[in-house]
Amino acid sequence: MSQWLNEDQIQIQELVRRVARERVAPRAQDIDREAKYPQDMFDMLRELGLFILPFPKEYGGTDSLLSACIAVEEIGRVCYNTAYLLVLQWVPIGAILAGGSKEQKDKYLPGLSTGVLRGAFSLTEPQSGSDVAGIRTRAKRDGKGYRLSGSKIWCTNSGNADFVLVAAMTGAEGSRGKINMFIVEKGTPGFEVGPKEDKMGARGVGSHALFFDDVYVPEENRLGYEDTGFRVTMAALNDSRPIMAARGVGLAQGAMDHAIEFITGRRAFGQAISDFQGVRWMIADMAIQIAAARNLTYEAASAVDRGVRGAALGPLAATAKCFATDTAMKVATDAVQLFGAAGISNEYPINRYFRDAKVLQIIEGTNQIQRNIVARSVLPH
Ligand SMILES: Cc1cc2nc3c(=O)[nH]c(=O)nc-3n(C[C@H](O)[C@H](O)[C@H](O)COP(=O)(O)OP(=O)(O)OC[C@H]3O[C@@H](n4cnc5c(N)ncnc54)[C@H](O)[C@@H]3O)c2cc1C
């Protein structure tokens, strides 16, 4: 039994593991192949009430990021895309909880927690991803509201979202920084969801370009006080970073599961592949890295649940995200190797893990950016 999990969390783990094996795993390969939004999986997660997990108790949740991480890990072990549906439901809540007004919380949080509403989060632009302060989408004051102009790329879930949290510059034209977050609802005049990226991984949930042509957004749709909402949003995103680590742990575990099944069933030179010492050590290395990644992830999530924040949490969460998603990439790469040519064939599931693992090293702060956070915490300024 893990030292991190309490009885309730062990029950969540058992339930979600069973659902993942029985209901999610049989759909995983088709979701990836068809690159089509898995509405059936969204409905199943909603019926199981899993969206509510990390919500505060007043909304009926467990108020536990660790519980959310466990669910993401178990689903992500069999299907990256279905685990993504959970994560996408949770991306806006930290920001709204931390920076939203009472009206915004009442309007959006109950719907997100029950799966009645879906959101998306949009920061990235063609010229600026990691360099957040370099965004060019502008929000110009207009009476009791703002007018948004510009474009975004890589906004995941925006094709299905009822609203998008959009970062826009409020400073003078050409200046950097001074960013605010705005809630832009689907159907707002001048707001358009553009074409879907053709992606190598994370294929089940579309990532789209967004266009804002003089879009009027009332002041009450700004998150937080003027010029503080963005800082609050980014802090909330940092707090939920252990969820990204949990996706890495689940993916790595799933890739190892498939590798073990394959090498114990296949023979070469008169013996099972799994009897060659070189192969056994590859599996041992996978197990060692996954155990370390899981511990780092649970430690970071438990810290969030204990109320650790800011400079004390940042490097811990960055370490977990970086190590767990690098582990996912390493384990998936070695798992493909152990499949031999079958690892390259789309008949087998393992190259899906390999393609999805690469995404995890890039999203929600690339692993170089995570290393920058860790370096800042250990080197003199
Ligand atoms: C599948 C997918 C889904 C996504 N969904 C969303 C979404 O929903 N919303 C959203 O806003 N964005 C989303 N993104 C975008 C993602 O957040 C960015 O791709 C990411 O932040 C990196 O930005 P970039 O691609 O512009 O790379 P760049 O910032 O241009 O970086 C290019 C390379 O340079 C490195 N680099 C940059 N700066 C530094 C530095 N200071 N030190 C060391 N190395 C550095 C990077 O690590 C990277 O390797 C998604 C991306 C993908 C692939």
The ligand as a Gaussian input file, in Angstrom:
#p B3LYP/6-31G(d) Opt

LIG

0 1
 C       -1.035000      18.895000     -28.020000
 C       -0.843000      20.298000     -27.541000
 C       -1.866000      20.925000     -26.865000
 C       -1.729000      22.258000     -26.432000
 N       -2.790000      22.871000     -25.816000
 C       -2.680000      24.173000     -25.465000
 C       -3.802000      24.867000     -24.882000
 O       -4.865000      24.284000     -24.656000
 N       -3.667000      26.188000     -24.602000
 C       -2.521000      26.876000     -24.848000
 O       -2.458000      28.068000     -24.556000
 N       -1.431000      26.246000     -25.387000
 C       -1.490000      24.932000     -25.702000
 N       -0.405000      24.283000     -26.283000
 C        0.803000      25.033000     -26.569000
 C        1.918000      24.754000     -25.580000
 O        1.587000      25.265000     -24.320000
 C        3.198000      25.367000     -26.152000
 O        3.514000      24.615000     -27.306000
 C        4.352000      25.355000     -25.189000
 O        4.136000      26.291000     -24.145000
 C        5.676000      25.692000     -25.872000
 O        5.548000      26.830000     -26.644000
 P        6.054000      26.833000     -28.187000
 O        5.488000      25.642000     -28.872000
 O        5.743000      28.169000     -28.756000
 O        7.601000      26.622000     -28.102000
 P        8.727000      27.790000     -27.830000
 O        8.380000      28.563000     -26.617000
 O        8.946000      28.551000     -29.095000
 O        9.962000      26.871000     -27.534000
 C       10.677000      26.141000     -28.545000
 C       11.779000      25.364000     -27.821000
 O       12.646000      26.280000     -27.128000
 C       12.701000      25.941000     -25.753000
 N       12.801000      27.144000     -24.934000
 C       12.034000      28.258000     -25.000000
 N       12.371000      29.122000     -24.033000
 C       13.375000      28.540000     -23.327000
 C       14.159000      28.939000     -22.198000
 N       13.932000      30.087000     -21.564000
 N       15.104000      28.073000     -21.740000
 C       15.315000      26.874000     -22.346000
 N       14.597000      26.463000     -23.418000
 C       13.638000      27.279000     -23.903000
 C       11.400000      25.216000     -25.470000
 O       11.466000      24.407000     -24.294000
 C       11.228000      24.401000     -26.748000
 O       11.991000      23.249000     -26.696000
 C       -0.523000      22.949000     -26.693000
 C        0.523000      22.297000     -27.352000
 C        0.373000      20.995000     -27.773000
 C        1.515000      20.311000     -28.493000

